[in-house]
C-alpha cells in the first residue's frame, strides 16, 4: 500500500482549520522532537570523542588511524568519490552515516530513557542510572549479540564492573545533555 503524501495546499488548508490549542500542541510536539534530535546529536558526538580519546598521539597531534570502508554514497560524493574514511581522525559530524550509527543508536536510547524519566518525575539517581544502563546494554546486545565478545555477550547484571561502567558513562552523559540549560 502506497503512503499518502498531502500536497502543500492540503497542508496549508489543514493548518488553517486547526484551533489555536491544536496549533500550540503541534508547535510543542515539534519543539520537543527538535530538542530530542539535538540532544541525540550532541551525545552521539560526545560518545565518538570518548572512543577517539585513547587513540590520541601527542607526538604527531593526531589520532592513531582507523580506516573503514563506507557505502554512504552521499558522503562519498562530497569527498571526491572516496570509499574509505579514517574514523579516528574524523569528527562525528563528518563521518559517513553508517559510522555514526552505533553512537547515534546508543545516544537515542540513552536520551529517550532520561527524557522519559524527567517527564515522569523520576529521580536521576544511581538507581535510575543502573536501570537505564541495563536497558542500554540489553538493546546493544540485541543488535550486536551475534559478534559481541564473551565479556559483553551476557545480561547486564552478569557484566564485570568495568563493562557496566561503559554503559553508566553513556547514561551519565545523557543526563548532563538533557539537564543542560540553554
C-alpha distance (Angstrom), angle and dihedral (degrees) to the residues before:
residue distance angle dihedral
X1 . . .
X2 3.79 . .
X3 3.80 119.2 .
X4 3.81 115.4 -116.4
X5 3.80 114.7 -123.5
X6 3.81 112.8 -168.7
X7 3.79 118.7 -139.1
X8 3.81 120.9 -113.0
X9 3.82 88.6 -106.4
X10 3.80 90.8 54.9
X11 3.81 90.8 48.5
X12 3.81 91.3 49.7
X13 3.81 91.1 50.1
X14 3.81 91.1 48.2
X15 3.82 91.1 50.5
X16 3.81 90.3 50.3
X17 3.81 89.7 54.2
X18 3.83 93.0 52.6
X19 3.78 119.9 104.7
X20 3.79 119.8 -124.3
X21 3.82 88.8 -105.1
X22 3.81 91.5 52.5
X23 3.82 91.0 48.2
X24 3.80 90.7 50.0
X25 3.82 92.1 47.9
X26 3.81 90.2 48.6
X27 3.80 90.9 49.2
X28 3.82 91.3 49.6
X29 3.84 91.9 49.9
X30 3.80 90.3 50.4
X31 3.82 92.2 48.4
X32 3.83 91.1 48.8
X33 3.81 90.8 48.7
X34 3.83 91.5 49.5
X35 3.82 92.2 46.6
X36 3.80 91.1 50.8
X37 3.81 91.7 48.3
X38 3.81 90.1 50.0
X39 3.81 91.5 50.1
X40 3.81 91.2 49.4
X41 3.82 91.3 51.5
X42 3.81 91.8 48.6
X43 3.79 93.3 48.1
X44 3.82 92.9 43.7
X45 3.80 88.8 54.7
X46 3.82 91.9 47.6
X47 3.81 91.0 51.0
X48 3.81 91.2 51.6
X49 3.82 89.8 49.8
X50 3.82 90.1 51.1
X51 3.81 89.4 52.3
X52 3.83 92.0 48.6
X53 3.82 95.8 47.1
X54 3.84 98.2 83.3
X55 3.81 90.2 49.1
X56 3.84 93.6 61.1
X57 3.82 114.3 124.2
X58 3.78 111.0 -157.6
X59 3.81 95.1 -165.9
X60 3.83 94.9 57.9
X61 3.84 96.3 27.4
X62 3.80 92.7 -129.0
X63 3.78 140.3 87.7
X64 3.78 126.8 -89.8
X65 3.82 100.4 -95.6
X66 3.80 121.8 -107.4
X67 3.80 108.5 -172.8
X68 3.80 117.5 -161.2
X69 3.79 133.6 174.1
X70 3.79 119.8 -117.3
X71 3.78 134.2 -154.4
X72 3.82 92.9 -170.3
X73 3.82 100.8 122.7
X74 3.82 94.8 -170.6
X75 3.82 91.3 52.2
X76 3.81 90.3 45.8
X77 3.78 92.3 51.5
X78 3.82 92.6 50.7
X79 3.83 89.5 49.1
X80 3.80 98.0 52.8
X81 3.80 96.7 -93.2
X82 3.81 94.6 -52.1
X83 3.80 114.8 164.1
X84 3.80 96.2 -173.6
X85 3.79 131.4 63.3
X86 3.79 132.5 -170.0
X87 3.81 97.2 -130.9
X88 3.81 92.1 -171.8
X89 3.81 94.9 56.3
X90 3.81 95.1 40.1
X91 3.81 121.4 83.1
X92 3.81 116.0 -125.9
X93 3.80 93.7 -104.7
X94 3.82 90.4 56.3
X95 3.80 96.7 49.2
X96 3.80 123.0 107.6
X97 3.80 111.3 -102.1
X98 3.80 95.7 -103.7
X99 3.82 91.0 54.5
X100 3.80 91.6 51.2
X101 3.80 87.3 50.8
X102 3.80 108.0 94.4
X103 3.81 93.9 39.6
X104 3.80 90.3 47.8
X105 3.82 93.4 49.4
X106 3.81 91.7 47.8
X107 3.81 89.5 48.0
X108 3.83 91.4 49.6
X109 3.81 91.9 51.7
X110 3.80 94.5 44.5
X111 3.82 95.5 45.4
X112 3.82 91.0 46.5
X113 3.81 91.7 51.2
X114 3.81 92.0 49.1
X115 3.82 94.9 44.6
X116 3.83 91.0 49.4
X117 3.80 89.9 50.5
X118 3.81 92.8 48.5
X119 3.83 91.2 49.2
X120 3.82 90.4 49.0
X121 3.81 92.4 48.1
X122 3.81 91.7 -117.0
X123 3.79 116.1 161.4
X124 3.79 111.6 -111.2
X125 3.78 91.1 -137.0
X126 3.81 133.6 133.0
X127 3.83 91.3 -77.4
X128 3.80 90.1 55.7
X129 3.82 92.1 44.6
X130 3.81 90.3 52.2
X131 3.83 93.9 48.2
X132 3.81 93.3 45.1
X133 3.81 90.9 46.3
X134 3.79 89.2 53.5
X135 3.83 90.6 51.5
X136 3.80 90.5 47.7
X137 3.80 92.2 50.9
X138 3.81 94.1 44.3
X139 3.80 90.8 53.4
X140 3.82 90.8 45.8
X141 3.80 88.8 51.9
X142 3.83 91.0 51.4
X143 3.83 88.8 56.7
X144 3.80 99.4 37.0
X145 3.80 107.7 24.0
X146 3.80 93.6 108.3
X147 3.81 92.1 65.6
X148 3.82 104.4 18.0
X149 3.82 116.3 128.3
X150 3.81 115.0 -106.2
X151 3.81 93.5 -105.8
X152 3.84 90.0 59.1
X153 3.82 100.1 33.0
X154 3.80 96.3 88.7
X155 3.80 138.7 76.7
X156 3.81 115.9 -70.9
X157 3.83 93.1 -108.9
X158 3.81 89.8 59.8
X159 3.82 96.3 49.5
X160 3.79 122.1 108.6
X161 3.81 115.8 -104.4
X162 3.82 88.3 -108.1
X163 3.82 91.5 57.0
X164 3.82 93.1 43.3
X165 3.79 89.9 52.4
X166 3.81 90.9 60.1
X167 3.82 89.0 61.8
X168 3.81 93.1 41.8
X169 3.80 90.6 54.7
X170 3.81 90.3 56.4
X171 3.81 92.2 49.9
X172 3.83 92.2 46.9
X173 3.80 90.2 50.7
X174 3.83 89.5 49.3
X175 3.81 89.4 52.8
X176 3.81 89.8 51.7
X177 3.82 92.0 48.9
X178 3.81 93.3 46.9
X179 3.81 93.6 45.9
X180 3.80 94.1 47.4
X181 3.79 111.3 118.7
X182 3.79 118.2 -139.0
